[in-house]
Amino acid sequence: MTTQTLPELHKQMRACRLCLDDGHEITPPAVFSGVMGARIMTIGQAPGITEVEVGRPFNAGSGQRLFKWLADAGIEEDWFRATQYMTSVTKCYPGRAKGGSGDRVPGNIEQEFCRPFLDREIELVNPALMIPIGRLAINLFFPKSKKLTEIIGTQKQVQGRWVVPLPHSSGASRWHQIESNRLLIEKAVALIAEHRQQIFAKK
């Protein structure tokens, strides 16, 4: 991908029809938000239908829970949305899961179509801290063989950037409702708070 600027990349993502042309049941447009110079990037799984309708990531119930966690790390929602970066593994709404609760998990081909966009977002924005949210995003940085209980509450460096994962914040997920898992989330939030202090103390 040869996109030179973030606005050019955003234009390409909004215009992308690769999944539709390949027969995948998605609902565009691409959903993301953020600016150059953002030091923190969140990476979700895929937008929900409310996010597509409103045009901003984590707009519904999952956003309320996510920003509660970030507030515990000293990050205020309005400030974060205005100054930091929010994206996802796949950019368009994948539709409802068939025979299950919640939204459909994007397939491998859909992820492959979107991966160059995500890679270029990371390259152009160059965040100091990345927060993958949910298994699909976490799998980009941590082994698929590891359980979430082995991952949440830990951190690692990837190409000089810190990665601190969080579980999916959707109400359809029960993982974050288990008491022992909440303790792991508290550890993750504490790590995010430490990075926030270090990142913005330098400014």
FIVODO-560435 format. One line per field, with one value per residue (C-alpha): residue number from 1; y, z, x. Coordinates in steps of 0.25 Angstrom, whole numbers, plus 2048, in hexadecimal, padded with zeros to 3 digits. Example, Ala and Ser with C-alpha at 12.3 -4.5 7.8 and 13.67 -1.06 7.14 Angstrom:
FIVODO-560435
miza	c(1  2)
Y	c(7EE  7FC)
Z	c(81F  81D)
X	c(831  837)
END
This chain:
FIVODO-560435
miza	c(1  2  3  4  5  6  7  8  9  10  11  12  13  14  15  16  17  18  19  20  21  22  23  24  25  26  27  28  29  30  31  32  33  34  35  36  37  38  39  40  41  42  43  44  45  46  47  48  49  50  51  52  53  54  55  56  57  58  59  60  61  62  63  64  65  66  67  68  69  70  71  72  73  74  75  76  77  78  79  80  81  82  83  84  85  86  87  88  89  90  91  92  93  94  95  96  97  98  99  100  101  102  103  104  105  106  107  108  109  110  111  112  113  114  115  116  117  118  119  120  121  122  123  124  125  126  127  128  129  130  131  132  133  134  135  136  137  138  139  140  141  142  143  144  145  146  147  148  149  150  151  152  153  154  155  156  157  158  159  160  161  162  163  164  165  166  167  168  169  170  171  172  173  174  175  176  177  178  179  180  181  182  183  184  185  186  187  188  189  190  191  192  193  194  195  196  197  198  199  200  201  202  203)
Y	c(800  80D  817  823  82A  827  82E  827  81A  81D  820  813  80C  813  80F  800  7F6  7EA  7E2  7E5  7E2  7D4  7D1  7D4  7D9  7E6  7F4  7FF  80A  808  80D  813  820  827  831  831  832  829  822  817  80F  805  7F9  7F3  7E7  7EE  7F9  7F5  7FA  806  80A  80A  812  81D  81C  81A  80E  809  811  807  7FF  7F9  807  80B  7FF  802  811  80D  804  810  81A  811  813  822  823  82C  828  836  838  82A  82B  839  836  827  81C  812  807  7F8  7EB  7EC  7FA  7F7  7F0  7E1  7DF  7D6  7C9  7BD  7B5  7BC  7C9  7D6  7D9  7D0  7CE  7D3  7C7  7C5  7CB  7D7  7D9  7D7  7E2  7EC  7E8  7F2  7FD  7FA  7F8  806  80D  808  80C  81A  81D  817  815  813  80A  801  7FB  7EF  7EC  7DE  7D1  7D4  7E1  7DA  7CF  7D9  7DA  7CE  7BF  7B9  7AD  7B5  7B7  7C5  7C3  7C1  7CE  7D9  7E0  7DE  7E7  7E5  7EE  7ED  7F4  7FE  800  7FC  7F3  7F1  7E8  7E9  7DF  7E2  7EC  7E8  7E4  7D7  7D3  7CD  7CC  7DA  7D6  7CB  7D1  7CB  7D0  7DE  7DE  7DB  7E7  7F0  7EC  7F0  7FD  800  7FD  806  811  810  811  81D  824  821  825  832  836  837  842)
Z	c(800  7FB  802  806  810  81B  814  807  80E  815  807  802  80E  80C  7FD  7FF  7F9  7F9  803  7FC  7EE  7F4  7F9  808  80F  815  817  813  815  81D  82B  832  838  83C  837  834  841  849  854  857  84E  851  847  848  841  838  839  83D  835  83F  83C  82D  82E  837  831  83D  844  851  851  857  864  861  861  86E  875  86D  871  880  87F  879  883  88E  887  887  879  876  86B  864  864  85F  854  850  851  850  845  845  83A  839  832  828  825  821  828  826  829  834  838  832  83D  848  850  84C  83F  835  837  82A  822  81E  810  815  81F  814  80C  817  81D  813  818  827  824  81D  828  832  82A  827  835  83C  849  856  85C  855  85C  854  859  858  853  844  847  852  848  840  84B  854  851  84E  856  863  86B  86E  87D  879  871  877  882  87A  870  865  85C  84D  843  84F  852  85F  85E  86A  866  86C  86A  861  868  861  86A  862  868  876  878  87F  888  88F  89C  89A  88C  892  89A  88D  887  893  890  881  885  88F  883  87A  885  887  878  877  882  87B  86D  871  87B  86F  869)
X	c(800  806  7FD  805  7FC  7F2  7E6  7EA  7E9  7DC  7D6  7DB  7D4  7C7  7C7  7CB  7C2  7CB  7C2  7B5  7BB  7BF  7B1  7B3  7A7  7AC  7A6  7B0  7B5  7C2  7C1  7CE  7D2  7DE  7EA  7F8  800  7F7  800  7F5  7EE  7E3  7E0  7D3  7CD  7C3  7B9  7AA  79E  79D  7AB  7A8  79C  7A2  7B0  7B9  7C0  7BB  7AE  7A4  7A5  7B2  7B8  7B2  7B9  7C6  7C6  7C3  7D0  7D7  7D2  7D7  7E5  7E3  7DF  7D2  7C9  7C7  7D6  7DA  7D0  7D5  7E4  7E7  7E4  7D9  7D9  7D6  7DB  7D0  7CA  7BB  7AF  7B0  7A1  79A  7A0  797  791  798  799  7A0  7A6  7AD  7BC  7C3  7C9  7D7  7D6  7CF  7DA  7E4  7DE  7DE  7EC  7F4  7EB  7EE  7FC  7FD  7F5  7FF  80B  805  800  80B  805  80D  803  7F9  7ED  7E7  7D9  7D3  7D9  7DA  7E2  7EA  7EE  7F6  800  7FF  7FF  7F1  7F5  7F5  7E8  7E3  7E6  7F4  7F4  7EB  7F4  801  808  812  81A  818  821  824  815  80F  803  7F9  7ED  7DF  7D3  7C8  7BF  7B2  7A6  7A6  7B3  7B2  7C1  7C2  7B7  7BF  7C5  7D2  7D3  7CF  7DC  7E4  7DD  7E1  7F0  7EE  7E8  7F3  7FD  7F6  7F6  805  807  7FE  806  813  80F  809  813  81D  814)
END
